[in-house]
Amino acid sequence: MKHRKRAKNLLALAALVLALAAGFACSRPSVETAADAVYPAASWERIAEPSSAGFSAEALDAIHPYVEGISTSAVMAVVGGRVLFEHGPVDSLSYLASVRKSILAMLYGNYVEDGTIDLGLTLEDLGMDDVQGLLQIEKRARVLDLVTARSGVYHPASNAGDNLADAPPRGSREPGTYYLYSNWDFNAAGAVFEQLTGRNIYDALETDLALPLGFEDWDRSIHRKSGDTSRSRNLAYHMTLSTRDMARIGHLMLLGGVWGEERVLPQGWAERITSVVTPSEEMNPEGLRGGEFGYGYMWWVWDGPDVPEGFEGAYSGRGAYGQFITVIPSLDMVVAHKTVPDAQTPWDDYMGILTRLVAAHCGTDC
């Protein structure tokens, strides 16, 4: 079996190389190959002269006063695997809010690849129910529908911070047909992960990401689930990381799941989970339609005609108060951002950082 799988992967790689050689267009801007990529070791390398990476040092310096004027706790921008811009205590630990969901989508990959998790299983197949009971139509929701926020299950969640207040009546939507950002879906996806793998999410986070990527500030002991079990038995799996370790997660995604000589995510998984499942014009509630974002597997994907220049193919994990991991392939860039929850950095303020970073790119004209 291993030999057949290796041969299959080699054939897929050969096909990819031939396609690129033939000049086929890729849906996303290409980044450096894994063989040429730079990865942080015990700590991140830094770009001593921004112009060597195609960025204006003067424009980057001008970002610091802007960051000082908003509620950012720490932000770090990495280009080509080296730190281009840094502000604040990037080693400080705090919770990620909903960025946890994007990380869970990454954790799913290896278990989907080896068959441990079947995305086609339904809640009924899994014997899942909840404190108020699930409707028969809701039990037809698949694991795939949970991770893409299209379950059609509008049962209360154990924690707030979603769009369930805007949900249609229960039982009114066939699973898989209607997007709604719902913590019930995301928390249930965590419960499914643990049921099918037999592993605690935090143990998987440690062995599958923290250790292979060499997190500098990882602390397994502080991680525990939370939520109101009188509302739902599926708890929220909140995560606590530093900004610089969030940047490692983004860098892994940028490079398609490869870290040094190790394939941490299955081939094609990073692209799969950050491809549009729900396009901008199908987002719900209606106020989200026609905006800049569509939705993938628990990742927000820039989509539609209003995508800003430079953000084509970009995607982001987004969390309350101002927690973000953003990957901008056109610039080989990853941005990690934290706001300690006694303050709040709105998305528009964070976009002020991103647009300034993109504008600082001067290419060969630096």
N, C-alpha and C positions, 0 to 999 in steps of 0.2 A: 504493500500500500504506500509506504513512504517513497519507494522508487517511482511509482506511478505518479504520485503527487508532485515529486521533484521534476519529473519529466514534463508534467502538465504546466508547472510554473515556468520552466525553461522555454517551452513552446510559446506561452503567453508573452514572455519577455522578448523572445525573438520577433514575434508578430508586432509588438510595440515598437521595437527598434526599426523594423522595416517600414512601418507606417510613418514614423518620424522622418526616416531617410527619404521617403517618397514625398515629403512636404505636406502631409496631411495636417489640417488645422486642428489644434487642440482646443477644447472648450474653455480651458484656463491657461493663462500665461505660464510658460514652463519655468521651472527653477533649476538650480544646479543639480547635477546627478548626485546620487547618494555617495558615490565614490569620491567626488570632489567636495562634498559638503563639509562645513565646519560644525563641530558639536562641542558644547561646553563640557569640560572635564569636571574637576572638583569645583571650579568656579567659571564664570563667563569671561571670555576674552573681551577686550574693548577696542573699538576703532579709534586709534590715536588721531588720525587726520580724516575728518569726515569726507573731504573732497576725494580721497582715495576710493571711497565707496559710492561716489556720485552725489554727495549731499553738501549743502552749504553750511559751514560752521556758524556763520552769522545768523542764518535763518533758524538754525537749531537753538542757538543761544537765546533768540527772541521768544522761544516757546516757554522758557522758564517763568518769566513774569506772568504770562497767561495762566500757567498752571497754579502759580501762587495766588491768583485771583479767584480761583474756583475751589471746590471742596475736595479735590484729589488728595488722597493720602500718599500714594506712590504710583509711579508709572515708569515703564521700561519699554523701550523700542529696540528690537534686535533686527539687524539686516545681515544676511549672509552668515548667520550663526554667531555674530559678534554684537556687543552692545553699542548702539549708536547714540541713544539718548536715555538719560536716567534722571529721575527726580523723586526725592523722598526715600523713606526707609524700605527698600525693596525686599529686605529680609524679614519684615514684620509679618506675623501670622494673623489672619482674620478670615471670617467665613466668606464663602464664595456665592452665597445665595443661589440663584438659578443656574449659574455656570456649572453647578454640580450635574445638571442634566446633560449638558454637552459632554462632560467627562464620562458619564455613564454610557452614552452612545459609543464612545471609544472602547470602553471596557467590554461591551457586547461583542466586539468584532471577532476575537479569537474563538469565542464559544459558539458563535454562529458558524464560523468557518469549520470547526471540527464537529458540528452537528449537536452539540450539547444544548444549544438554544435553537429551537425551530420557530422562526418568525411567523409561520403560518398557523401555529397552535392558537386555539380560541380560549377565552376565559373559561368556557364550559369544559373544554378538554383538560384544563389545568385545575378544575375544581375550585375556581376562585369565586368568592362571594364577598359581601361586606355587611356592615352593621345594619343598614336599612334594607338589605337584600338587593340583588341586581335583577333587572327585568330580563325576560328571556331574550329579547332582541339585543340587550346589552351584553349578554353572555356570548353573543356571536362575534364580539370584537376580538381581533387577532392581536398577538404580541406586536406585529408590525404597526397596527393602528395605534397602540399605546405610544410607541417611540416616535411616531410622526404626529401625535396629537390629533388623531382622527378617529377616536374610538366610538364616538356617539354615546359614551357613558357620562352622564351628568350628575352622578352621585357626589355629595359633598366630599371635599378633601380634608385631610387631617390638619392642613395648614393653609393659610391664606396666601395671596400673592399671584392670582391668576385671573382669568376672564370668565370664571364660572357664573358670575352674576349676569353675564350676557348670554348664557346658554339657552338654547331652545328647550321646550318641554322635554322631560325625560321620555325616551322611547320614540321620539319623533324623527330621529335620524338613523339611517342604516349605517352600521359601522363601516368606516373606511371612506365615507362620502363627504364628510364635513369637518373642516379644521376648526378647532377651538383650543386655545392655550389653557390647559387644565392640569392643576396639580394632582388631581385624581389619576389621570393618565400616567404622569411622570412617576408618582409614588408607586403605582401599581407596576410600572415597568421595573422599578427597583425590587419589588417583592418577587416578580417573575424571575429576575436575574438570580436572586438568592435561592428560590425554589428549584430552578433547573440546574444551577451549577453546584448547589450545596455549599456555597461559599458566602461569607459575609462580604458586603460591598467594600467595606474598608480594608479587609484583608486582600481582596482583589486589587484595590487601588494601590496597596503597598507593593504586592509582588508583580503586578502587571504593568505599573507605570512608575511609581516612586523609586523603586530600586533600579530597574533598567535605565531610567533617565537620570539617575543620580541626584534626586531632589536634595537640595542643600538644607532645607528647614523642615523636613517631614517629621511629624510626630503622630504615630498611630494612636497613642494613648488618649488623645483629646477628642477623638472622633466617636460620636454616638448619635443615634437617630432621635427625632423629636416629632411632636404632633399630638393632636387630641384624638385619642382612640375611641372616644364616644361618638365622633363624627365619621371616622374611617379607621379600619385596622391597618391600613397601609401608611407607614410613617415616612416622613421626609428624611432623606439621607444627606444631611448637610455636611459639607466638607470645609476644611480649614487649611489653607495653603498660603505661601508667601507670593509676592508679585514675581520674584525671579524664578520660582518653580512653576508658576503659571506660564511664564514665557517658555519654559522647556516643553510644556504640553503643546503650546502653539507651534513651536519649532518642529516637534514631531509631526504634527498635522501638515505643516507646510511641506515637509519632505516625504509625505506619503506613507508615514508609519515606520520609516527606517531610522535607526539610531546607531551610528557607527557601522559595525558589521552585523548588527542584530535587526531582524525584522520584528518590531514590537507589535505592530498592527498588521493584519492580513493585507496582502496586495489588493489594492483597490478600495479598501474599507474607508480610508480617510476621505477619498473622493465621493464614495457612495453616501456617507452620512452628511456631507456638506453640499450635496446636489439638491436642487429644488424638487420637493414633493408637492408642496402647496405653493403655487405661484402667487405673486403679489395680488393679482386681481381676484383670487379666491380666498383671501384671508378673511377671518371673522374675529370680532364683530365688524360690521361694514365699514367703520371708521378706519380700519387698517388696510382696506383695499386700495390698490393703486399707489401705495407708498413705495419705499425703497426696498422693502424686504419681502421675501418669501420664506418658506420654512422647509428644512430637511428632516434629518433624524436628530431632533433636539438641538440643532444648530440653526441660527438665523443667517440667511443667505441674501446678499444684495441681489435684487432682481427687478426687472421691469425697465421702462424707459427713463426713469429718473435716477438711475445709478450714477453717482458722481464720477467724474473722470479719475481714473486711477484705481477705482474700486471694483472694476469688472472682475468677476470670479472670486471676490473677497467674501468672507463669512466671519461670524462672530458668535461667541458664547456671551450671553447677557444676563446679568443678575441685578437684583434690587439694590438700591443705594449707590450703585456705581461700580459694580464688579464686571470686568470685561476681559475676554481673550479674543483678539482680532487678528486674522491672518489676511494679509494683502499680497497675494502672489505676484502681482505685476511689479512690485518693488522688492520681492524676496524678504518681506518684512513681517514681523510679528510684534504686536503691541499687547502688553499686559497692564491692567489698570486696577487699582484697589481704592475703595473708600471705606474707612472704618465706619460702621453703621450708626455712629452718633451724628453723622453728617450725611449728605447726599449729593452725588454728582449726576445730574440729569444727562440723558443721552445727548442732547444738543451740546452741552458743555464738553462732553467727551469727544463728540465729533469735531469740536474746535481744536482739540489736540490732534486728532487723526488728519484733518485737512491741512493743518500746519506742517505735520510731518511729511505728508505727500507733497506739499508745495515746496518743501525744503530740498526735494530731489532736483538736482541740476545736471545730472548725467555727466557728459564729457565737457560741459560748458562751465563747470565749477572753477 
